[in-house]
């Protein structure tokens, strides 16, 4: 795609419709889930040689599921608002009948005998699974490439990364290859690719979406939705949320239900977080966020600068993340480690060097930071920030060329703190760089306030529309 040309511009109109528009058409009988699924699969097959978004496309399974959905809609008994909606699943969650490889040649190609809880909930809601999307090896970094699956490319500019680790899901969303896209986020893996590709992504409150097996990276890892709009995120998030006894880490409590909340920004007190705990904020992104903040005046919202509580957040996150990598690597026999991504091996070695005292101290420090974030979000209705400190950069690199940085964690500094503290955080597009690359805006709310965060994101999408006209050939939301 040439710079600045929407990657969905050449897609069939059926591939540009929102979940709400599709549900309305199914209800009216003017569209069939089967024709929509076939269009989505066709689109996936068209874009995949260009961008490497999919590890597998399941035409037969998609048409079978869509046919069942069509029967339900015709009888007036859809399972949910997600029934018949084309959906992709990241190669990191179990899907019955599919092989999950975690982006690694060290895994085996054996079909799963059951769904992960999030996948099961989507299936029960009637979602139509069209394919599996790419991830870096074990989802370890915020770009999407691996020795096993190759390089995933940004559809706005194929020389740039789409981010990661849910890069394939983001590319599928941006190009119209499906409406709903399951991602995971342990340090920004939903929000970073959403920002780099001009889509929307939600890292939910930890525990809203059940996860099993537990991530090797522990309780910084979340499962969440990716889509082209915040309204679509809401529909998908509702479908994949719920209690599952397999996920002990969810706890015994319940979270507030999802659903549209009106006037979430009216008179709101907004904290603006602009200084990342590591790395430097790009000047174009800083200017775009500054412009975006002017829209809060129309809502009567008050915006004031804030600083995140805590210190040494990069070191704190890396302690948790690197230890998780060490735990994952320990499951792989030494003789089978040839060909593993060298970067993953490097952080796993660093994680293995932490002693028990260091790990316990990190857990205590994390608890103190999380409590301080809860207090901050008791004082403010929302915290807003850039989604990323940098725009998309060249493929094949872990950090932007010439940045002086050495690891992805250093430039992902608007993401990983919120994994540590587990609040819901939503990213939406807020403009384009001079080079024609998307930029993202992040909205963070108190734990459990996912509905308010999504509602605010939907309102801001409307307000930002003049800034993001390049993202749509035509509005279908």
C-alpha positions in Angstrom: 0.0 0.0 0.0 1.3 3.5 -0.7 1.8 5.7 2.3 -1.3 7.3 3.7 -3.8 5.2 1.6 -6.2 3.4 3.9 -5.5 -0.3 3.8 -9.2 -1.0 3.8 -9.9 1.3 0.8 -9.9 -1.5 -1.7 -11.8 -4.0 0.4 -15.3 -5.3 -0.5 -18.0 -3.2 1.2 -19.0 -6.3 3.2 -15.5 -6.2 4.8 -15.9 -2.6 5.9 -19.2 -3.0 7.8 -19.3 -2.8 11.6 -20.7 -5.5 13.9 -23.8 -3.4 14.5 -24.4 -2.9 10.8 -23.9 -6.6 10.1 -26.3 -7.6 12.9 -28.9 -5.2 11.6 -28.5 -6.6 8.1 -28.8 -10.2 9.3 -31.9 -9.3 11.3 -33.5 -7.7 8.2 -32.4 -10.5 6.0 -30.6 -8.2 3.6 -27.3 -10.0 4.3 -26.3 -13.5 5.2 -23.5 -14.5 7.6 -22.3 -16.9 4.9 -21.7 -14.2 2.2 -20.0 -12.0 4.8 -17.8 -14.9 6.0 -16.9 -15.7 2.4 -16.0 -12.1 1.8 -13.8 -12.0 5.0 -12.0 -15.2 4.0 -11.5 -13.9 0.5 -10.0 -10.7 1.9 -7.8 -12.7 4.3 -6.4 -14.7 1.4 -5.8 -11.6 -0.6 -3.9 -9.6 2.0 -1.9 -12.4 3.5 0.8 -12.7 0.8 1.3 -9.0 1.2 1.5 -8.6 4.9 1.8 -12.0 6.5 -1.1 -11.5 9.0 -2.3 -15.1 9.2 -0.7 -18.5 10.0 -3.8 -20.3 8.9 -7.1 -19.4 7.2 -10.0 -21.8 7.8 -12.5 -21.3 4.9 -14.3 -24.6 5.5 -14.8 -24.0 9.3 -15.8 -20.4 8.7 -18.5 -21.3 6.2 -19.9 -24.1 8.4 -20.1 -21.7 11.4 -21.6 -19.0 9.2 -24.3 -21.4 7.9 -25.3 -22.3 11.4 -25.5 -18.6 12.3 -27.6 -17.9 9.2 -30.1 -20.5 10.4 -30.3 -18.8 13.8 -30.8 -15.3 12.4 -33.5 -16.6 10.0 -35.4 -18.2 12.9 -35.0 -15.0 15.0 -32.8 -16.7 17.6 -29.3 -15.3 17.3 -27.0 -16.2 20.2 -25.8 -12.6 20.7 -24.9 -9.4 18.9 -21.7 -11.2 17.9 -23.5 -14.0 16.1 -22.2 -14.4 12.5 -19.4 -11.8 12.9 -16.1 -12.8 11.2 -13.4 -13.2 13.9 -9.7 -14.0 14.0 -7.8 -15.6 16.8 -4.2 -15.1 17.7 -1.8 -18.0 17.5 -1.4 -18.0 21.3 -4.8 -19.3 22.5 -6.2 -22.8 22.2 -8.9 -23.4 19.5 -10.5 -26.8 19.3 -9.5 -28.4 16.0 -6.7 -25.9 15.3 -3.0 -26.2 16.1 -1.6 -23.5 18.3 2.2 -22.9 17.7 2.8 -19.7 19.7 4.9 -18.5 16.7 7.6 -21.1 17.5 9.1 -24.1 15.8 9.7 -25.6 19.2 6.0 -26.5 19.5 4.2 -29.3 17.8 1.5 -29.3 15.1 -1.3 -31.1 17.0 -4.9 -29.9 17.0 -6.2 -28.7 20.3 -8.9 -30.8 21.9 -10.7 -27.8 23.5 -11.0 -24.1 23.3 -9.4 -21.5 25.6 -12.1 -19.9 27.8 -12.1 -16.7 25.7 -12.4 -18.7 22.5 -15.2 -20.8 24.0 -17.1 -17.7 25.0 -16.8 -16.2 21.5 -17.9 -19.5 20.0 -21.0 -19.6 22.3 -21.8 -16.1 21.2 -21.9 -17.3 17.6 -18.7 -15.6 16.3 -17.4 -17.1 13.0 -13.7 -18.0 13.2 -11.9 -17.3 9.9 -8.3 -17.8 10.8 -5.3 -17.6 13.1 -3.1 -14.6 13.3 0.7 -14.2 13.6 2.7 -13.4 16.7 6.4 -13.2 17.6 7.7 -16.3 19.3 5.7 -16.8 22.6 4.5 -13.2 22.2 7.7 -11.9 23.8 8.1 -8.6 22.1 6.1 -5.6 20.7 6.9 -6.2 17.1 5.7 -9.2 15.0 8.3 -11.4 13.4 9.8 -14.7 14.2 12.2 -17.3 12.8 9.2 -19.6 12.4 6.5 -17.4 10.9 8.6 -14.6 9.2 7.9 -10.9 9.2 4.5 -9.3 9.5 4.3 -6.0 7.7 2.3 -2.8 8.3 -0.3 -2.3 5.6 0.2 1.5 5.7 3.8 1.0 4.7 5.2 -2.5 4.1 8.6 -1.4 5.2 7.3 -0.7 8.7 6.3 -3.0 11.5 2.7 -3.2 12.6 3.9 -3.6 16.2 3.2 -6.6 18.3 2.8 -9.0 19.7 -0.8 -9.0 18.3 0.5 -7.7 15.0 -1.3 -10.2 12.7 -4.6 -9.4 14.4 -4.0 -5.6 13.9 -3.2 -6.1 10.2 -6.3 -8.2 9.7 -8.4 -5.6 11.4 -6.9 -2.7 9.4 -7.3 -4.4 6.1 -10.9 -5.7 6.6 -10.0 -9.4 7.0 -12.6 -9.9 9.8 -14.4 -7.6 12.2 -13.4 -9.0 15.6 -9.8 -9.9 16.4 -8.6 -11.6 19.6 -5.3 -10.3 20.9 -3.2 -10.6 24.1 -1.5 -7.8 25.9 1.3 -8.4 28.4 3.2 -5.2 27.9 1.2 -3.4 25.2 0.7 -6.2 22.7 -2.9 -5.1 21.9 -2.5 -1.4 22.2 0.9 -0.9 20.4 -0.2 -2.7 17.1 -3.6 -0.9 17.4 -1.7 2.4 17.4 0.7 1.5 14.7 -2.0 0.3 12.3 -4.8 2.8 13.0 -7.3 0.6 14.7 -8.9 0.3 18.2 -7.7 -2.1 20.9 -8.7 -2.7 24.5 -6.6 -4.2 27.3 -9.5 -5.0 29.7 -9.3 -5.0 33.4 -7.3 -8.0 34.4 -9.7 -11.0 35.0 -12.6 -9.7 32.9 -11.7 -12.1 30.1 -10.7 -15.5 31.4 -7.5 -17.1 30.4 -6.3 -20.7 30.4 -3.7 -22.0 30.4 -2.2 -19.2 32.4 0.4 -17.1 30.6 4.0 -17.9 31.3 4.3 -14.1 31.8 1.9 -14.2 34.7 -0.6 -11.6 35.8 0.7 -8.8 33.5 -0.8 -10.7 30.6 -4.4 -9.9 29.5 -6.7 -11.2 26.7 -8.7 -8.6 24.9 -10.5 -7.4 21.7 -9.2 -5.6 18.7 -11.4 -4.0 16.0 -11.7 -1.0 13.8 -13.9 1.0 16.2 -14.5 1.3 19.9 -18.2 0.3 19.4 -17.0 -3.0 17.8 -14.6 -3.5 20.7 -17.6 -3.2 23.1 -19.6 -5.9 21.3 -16.6 -8.2 21.2 -15.5 -7.5 24.8 -19.0 -8.4 26.0 -19.0 -11.6 24.1 -15.6 -12.8 25.4 -16.0 -11.7 29.0 -17.2 -14.0 31.8 -16.2 -16.3 34.6 -14.4 -19.6 34.0 -13.4 -21.8 36.9 -10.3 -22.9 35.0 -8.9 -19.4 35.5 -8.2 -19.2 39.2 -6.5 -15.8 38.8 -9.8 -14.2 37.9 -10.7 -14.3 41.6 -14.2 -14.9 43.0 -15.6 -11.5 42.4 -17.5 -10.1 39.5 -16.9 -7.0 37.4 -19.4 -4.3 36.4 -21.2 -5.3 33.2 -20.3 -3.8 29.9 -22.6 -1.6 27.8 -22.9 1.9 26.5 -22.7 4.7 29.1 -23.7 8.1 28.0 -21.9 11.3 28.8 -18.9 9.7 30.4 -16.7 12.7 29.4 -19.2 15.4 30.5 -17.5 17.4 33.2 -14.9 14.7 33.7 -11.6 15.3 35.4 -8.9 14.0 33.1 -5.2 13.4 34.0 -2.8 13.8 31.1 0.2 11.5 31.4 2.9 12.8 28.9 6.2 11.7 30.3 7.1 8.0 29.7 9.1 6.2 32.4 11.6 5.2 29.7 12.5 6.5 26.3 11.5 9.8 24.7 8.2 11.0 23.3 8.3 11.6 19.5 7.6 15.3 18.6 4.9 14.5 16.0 3.0 12.2 18.5 3.3 14.9 21.2 1.8 17.5 18.8 -1.0 15.1 17.8 -1.9 14.4 21.4 -1.8 18.1 22.2 -4.3 18.7 19.4 -6.5 15.8 20.6 -6.7 17.3 24.1 -8.4 20.4 22.8 -11.5 18.3 22.0 -12.1 17.7 25.7 -13.2 21.3 26.1 -16.4 20.5 24.1 -17.3 17.9 26.7 -16.7 20.4 29.6 -13.9 18.1 30.8 -10.9 19.5 32.7 -7.5 18.2 31.7 -4.5 18.6 33.9 -1.0 17.2 33.7 -0.1 14.3 36.0 2.9 12.1 36.7 2.6 8.4 37.2 3.3 7.2 40.7 6.2 4.9 41.5 9.8 4.7 40.2 12.0 2.3 38.3 8.9 1.1 36.4 11.0 -0.2 33.5 13.1 -2.3 35.8 10.0 -3.5 37.7 8.3 -4.6 34.5 11.4 -6.3 33.1 11.8 -8.3 36.3 8.3 -9.7 35.8 8.6 -10.1 32.0 12.1 -11.6 31.9 11.3 -14.1 34.7 8.3 -15.2 32.7 10.5 -15.7 29.6 12.8 -17.8 31.7 9.9 -20.0 32.9 8.7 -20.5 29.4 12.1 -21.4 28.1 12.6 -23.9 30.9 9.8 -26.0 29.4 11.8 -26.5 26.2 14.5 -29.2 26.2 18.0 -27.8 25.6 18.4 -29.9 22.4 15.2 -28.2 20.9 16.3 -24.6 21.4 18.2 -24.2 18.1 16.5 -21.6 16.0 14.7 -19.8 18.9 14.6 -16.0 18.5 17.9 -14.8 20.0 16.1 -11.9 21.6 13.8 -14.2 23.5 16.8 -16.3 24.6 18.5 -13.2 25.8 15.7 -12.0 28.1 15.1 -15.6 29.3 18.8 -15.7 30.4 18.4 -12.4 32.2 15.2 -13.7 33.9 16.9 -16.9 35.0 19.5 -14.8 36.9 17.0 -13.2 39.3 17.0 -14.7 42.7 14.0 -15.4 44.9 14.6 -12.3 47.0 14.6 -10.1 43.9 11.4 -11.6 42.6 9.5 -11.2 45.9 10.7 -7.6 46.2 9.4 -7.0 42.7 6.0 -8.4 43.6 5.8 -6.2 46.6 6.8 -3.1 44.6 4.2 -3.9 42.0 1.5 -4.1 44.7 2.5 -0.7 45.9 2.5 0.8 42.4 -0.9 -0.8 41.7 -2.4 0.6 44.8 -1.0 4.1 44.0 -2.6 3.8 40.5 -6.0 2.9 42.1 -5.7 6.0 44.2 -4.9 8.1 41.2 -7.9 6.8 39.3 -10.1 7.5 42.3 -9.0 11.2 42.0 -9.4 11.3 38.2 -12.2 10.0 36.0 -9.7 9.0 33.3 -6.0 9.2 32.5 -5.1 9.8 28.9 -1.8 9.5 27.2 -0.1 8.8 23.8 -0.6 5.2 22.9 3.0 4.9 22.0 6.1 7.1 22.3 7.1 6.4 18.7 5.4 5.8 15.4 5.9 2.5 13.5 9.5 2.0 12.5 11.4 -0.3 10.1 10.7 -4.0 10.0 13.5 -6.3 11.3 14.4 -3.9 14.1 13.4 -4.2 17.8 13.9 -0.4 18.3 13.7 2.6 16.0 16.9 3.2 14.1 19.1 5.9 15.7 17.0 6.0 18.9 19.8 4.8 21.1 17.5 2.3 22.7 18.4 -1.3 23.2 15.0 -3.1 23.8 11.4 -2.8 22.9 10.4 -2.4 26.5 12.2 1.0 26.5 9.9 2.5 23.9 6.7 0.7 25.0 6.6 2.9 28.1 3.0 4.1 27.8 1.9 0.5 27.8 3.8 -1.7 30.3 2.9 0.3 33.5 -0.8 -0.4 32.9 0.0 -4.1 32.6 1.6 -3.9 36.0 -1.4 -2.1 37.5 -4.1 -4.0 35.5 -6.5 -1.1 34.7 -8.5 -1.1 31.5 -6.8 0.9 28.7 -8.2 1.6 25.2 -6.3 2.9 22.2 -8.0 4.7 19.3 -6.4 6.5 16.3 -5.9 10.2 16.6 -4.1 11.2 13.4 -1.3 10.6 10.9 2.4 11.4 10.9 3.8 13.4 7.9 5.1 10.1 6.6 1.5 8.7 6.5 1.7 6.5 9.6 -1.1 6.2 12.2 -0.8 7.6 15.7 -2.8 6.4 18.7 -4.5 7.9 21.8 -4.9 6.0 25.0 -7.7 6.2 27.6 -7.2 4.5 31.0 -9.9 4.0 33.6 -10.2 2.5 37.1 -10.2 -1.2 37.4 -13.7 -2.6 36.5 -14.6 0.6 34.5 -14.2 -1.0 31.1 -17.6 0.2 30.0 -16.9 3.8 30.8 -13.5 3.6 29.1 -15.1 2.1 25.9 -17.9 4.7 26.0 -15.3 7.5 26.3 -13.3 6.0 23.5 -16.4 5.9 21.2 -17.2 9.6 22.0 -13.6 10.6 21.3 -13.6 8.7 18.0 -16.4 10.9 16.9 -14.6 14.0 18.1 -11.3 13.0 16.5 -12.9 12.1 13.1 -11.6 15.2 11.3 -8.1 14.2 12.5 -8.5 10.6 11.2 -10.3 10.9 7.8 -7.5 8.9 6.1 -8.5 5.9 8.1 -11.8 5.3 6.3 -12.9 5.3 2.7 -16.4 5.7 3.9 -17.9 5.6 7.4 -19.8 2.4 8.1 -19.9 2.6 11.9 
